[in-house]
Amino acid sequence: MSAREVVRAYHDARFRGAVEEAAALVGEPFSFRSPFISSADPAGHLAGLEGFLRVVTEVEMISELYGEAEATLVYDVHTATPAAIQRTAEHFRLRDGKISSIMLIFDAAPWQPMAAAIR
């Protein structure tokens, strides 16, 4: 599968709540970094997904950039929270057809008071 196919399959599975499907696209070694968590566990970085998806009302893709072994997605996550819309950038690196690293970038300030409630 191409970088585009792997990353879009991961993105779509994650926002459907299909944790096992998303985790199957992640290889080892793996690293994940976001303003809230860091993880080397291919499935562990998805642990709080269910709580987060309870507040997501829509995901609106803004831009998709693909290289041979990397990708960057920019999208808005619409939520039923005081944070409302979260602009998000996500950079992926791939190795051997699997995602080897994800760097998730967003302004975490609006989420600080709500973090415990959505975990």
Buried (B, 14 or more C-beta within 10 A) or exposed (E): EEBEEBBBBBBEBBBEBBBEBBBBBBBEEBBBBBEEEEBEBBBEBBEBBEEBBEBBEEBEEEEBEBEEEBBBBBBBBBBEBEBEBBEBBBBBBBEEEBBBBBBBBBEEEBBEEBEEEBE
